[in-house]
Amino acid sequence: MNPPQSDVMKVDLHAISDEDNLGFIACMTIDRPDKLNALNDEVLASLKAVCDWMEATDDVRVLVVTGASPNAPPEGKRAKPHAFVAGADITEFAGAGSQVIRERFKNNAVEALWNLSKPTIAMVDGFALGGGCEVACSCDIRIASDRSTFGTPEINLGLIPGYGATQRLERLVGYGKAHEMIMTGDMVPADEAQRIGLVNHVVTPEELESTVMAMARRIGSKSSLALRVGKATVRAALDEGLTDGVEIEAIAFAGLFDSEDKEIGVQAFMNRETAVWKHR
């Protein structure tokens, strides 16, 4: 069950519970702190490898995505700021034409994260800009420190977002606010990000990891079957109209009544016991 590692990506496993064999949370850290954890080809390949590993590993229940903290600066130098992901590595854009970029963005790692069947949480501490904002938007839940900043500044390069922000951001914050962010390139502080629905919770930097891990453990303790079905059904709300989406929900809801976990959950509720799920 060893997770993939690389020079730019570290993955740590945390037990969901010390008492029960409930599986693990994978905490994936994008590890380019001297570049503010900017996305380059190596990071994206590593992210895709982690997503593939997550899908193939039953014991790992939840994925937490974060960025490495800044390294200690050399003597006399100012420390770099905290960053989740400060954007794409723009040096890889220089001289690239549309065919090169289109090929690079096909079947890309951010879409792999978006399409992961398991729950995902973005743990954001610092800049989440450009591709970093898009990585966060591709997670199911976003929890940020109060020193975090979000934005889509691609307009300042004569570009627009390319990893799905024009679509996902609009669904999170609404038509007008998404246009404002994309067309101005302005940055949004954490409290404003929470107010507009981009972030679920904002906490102090000191509380961030414990808050994220508490939520990951709470989610990870549920039936993995119900989590997977629930995530797919919520996702249908983005892809289907209301009438079709309600029908998809009804079919998924009824289907879970044939699962062992439904009966386990119902009996545990009636007996005031803790459910021990078949699908962990």
N, C-alpha and C positions, 0 to 999 in steps of 0.2 A: 504493500500500500504506500510505498514511498512516493511522495509527490515530486513532480518535475521541478528542478532548480536550474538557475542559470546565473551568469554574472550580473544580470539586471533584474532578476526576479527571485524572491525568496518566498517559500511557502512553509508555514508552521502549522502544526495540528494541535488542537486543543480539545480535550474530552468535554463532551456536553455535560456529563455528570460524573462525579466521583463515585457514586453509589451504584448506578445502573449502566449496563452496557448499551448506551443509547447512540454511540457513534461519536463523530468528531466534527468540529468546525475547522475549516481550512482558512487561514489568514494569509492572503497573498499580498506581498509588499513589492511594489515597483521600486527598484533600488538603483536609481541614478540621481542621488541627492545633489551632486555637483552640477547637474543639468536641470535641477528642479523637477526631476523624475519625468522629463519630457519623453513622449512616445517616439521611439525610432523603430526600425524594422525588427531589431532584436527583441525589444520589449513586446511588440505586437505578436511575434512568433511565440514568445514565452507565454503570453496571455492566452493564446489559442491552445497551446499545449496543456495549460492548466485546466481550461474549460473541457478539453477532451478527456483529461484524466478525471475530472469531477464527474462527468457523465458515466464513466466506466467504473467508478468506485462507490459501491453501495454504502459503505460505512461512513462516508463523508457527506454530511447532511446539508451544510450551509457554507457559502463562500463569502468571506469578508475581503473587500478590496481596499487597499490603502497605499500610501506613498511613504517612502523612507524619510525619516527626520534628517535635518541638515547635519553634516559632519562638523566637528569642531573646527573653527577657522584657524589658519596659520597665525602665529603671533603678529599682532598689529593689524590684522585684516578683519573686516566686518563679516559677521556670520551671514550666510545666505538665508533667505526667508524660508519658512515652512511651506511645503507644497504637497498637495495630493498628486496632481499632475498639472504642470503649468502649460501644457499644450503639446502639439506635435513638435518634433525636432525639425525646425524650418530649414536647416541645412540640407535635408534630404529632398526639399522641394525645388531647390535652385536648379534651373535648367531643365526641369522635368516637363514634358508635354502631356497632353490629355490622354494619349494611349498608355503611357507609362503609369499615370496616376489611376486611370480606370482599372487597369490590371491589378494594381496594388490594393485597390479598395474593394475588389471582388472577394466575396467569401472571407471578409476580414474579421479580425479578432474582436472588435467591438460588437459586431453582429453575433459572434459566437457567445460572448458574454450575455447579450440580450436574449439569445435563444436557449440559454442554459435552463434545463427543466427544474433545477433546484433553486431554493431561495438565495438571493444575493443582497449584500448590504455594502454600500460605499461608506467607508470611514474617512471623512474628509477633514484634514487639518492643514489649512493654508490655501494656496492658490488652486482652484479647479477651473482652468481656463481652456478654451478651445477644445481640443481633443480630450482634455481632462474633464471638462464639464460634460462632454458626451459620454465618457466612460461612466461618470457618476449617474447620468440619466439612463444608462443602460442597465443599471442595477435596480432592484425592486424597491429598495429603501435607501434613503440617504440620511446619515447623521453627521453633523458637522460641528467643529469647534467654533467658538465665537470669533476667532481670528481668521476664519475662512472667507474666501471671496470667489464668486462664480462669474463667468462671463464667456461670451463667444466673440472674441476680438478679430476673427478672420477678415472682417470687412476692412480692417486697417492694412491688410496685405492685398487688397483687391480680390478677395475670395469670399466664399460663404462656408458654413460648416459642411464637412464631408462625411462625418460618422453618424449622421442621423439626427442632429440637433434640430434641424428645421421641422422635423416631424415629432420627435419625442418631447422637445421643449414646449412646443405648442400645446401638446396634450397635458403637460404638467402645469403650465403657468397661464395658458390661454393665448388667444390669437394676438391681441394687442401687445401684451407684455413680451411675447416671443419676438414679434416684429421689432419692438424697441431694443431688445437685447442684441438681436442679430444685425439690425441696421445701424445702431450707434457704436456697437462694440464696447459699450460701457460695462464696468464691473459692478456686481451686485454683492453687497456685504451679507454676512450670514443671517442677520436678523431679518433683512428684507427678503432673502431667499426663502426663509421659513414662512414669512407672511404671504408670499405669492404662491406657495405650494411646491417650490422646488426642493425644499429640504423638509424632512419629517420632524427632526428635533435638532436644537442647538444647545450645546453644553460648553463648559469650560474645557480648555485643553487637558486639564488634569482629570476630568471626568469622562473624556471621550472614549477611551478604550474600554473602561468598565461598563459604560452605558451600552456600547455596541455589543460587547460580548454577552452582556445580560440578555439583550434582545435576541442575539443569535442562539443562545442556549434555550431561551423560551421557545423560539420557533423550531429549533432542532429537536425539541422533546416531543413534538407532535407527530402524528402518523405521516410518514414520507409519501404514502399514496395520496392521502388527502391534500397534502401540501402541493404535490405535483399537479393534481387535478385542479385545485383551487387556482394555482398560478396560471395554468393554461386557460381556465375559464375567464379570469380577469383579463388576460391578454386578448381574449376574443372581443372584449369591449372596445379595443382599439381597432380591430380589423373588420368588425361586422356592424351592421345596423342594430338598433335596439331590439327590434322584433326577433331577428336571427340570434342575437346574443342571449336573450332570455330563453330561447329554445335550447341553445347550446348548454346554458346553465342547468336547465331542467333535466336534460339527458344526462349530464355529468352527475348531478345530484342523485338522480335515481340509480345510476350505475354504481355509486358508492354503497348502496344498500345491499349489494351482493358481495361486498368485501368483508373479510374477517374483522378488519379494524372497526367497521361500523358497530358490529355486535360487541366487540371488546369495549369500545367507548361508551355505548349505551349501558352495558352491564356495570361498568366501573362507576358511571354517574349514579345509577340507581343504588349501588351498594356503597356509595361514598368512598370509593377507592381510587387510587391512581392507576390510570390505564397503562397497561404494558402492551404496546402495539406489536402486531405481527410484522408490519412493515416499518422497520426502524431506519 
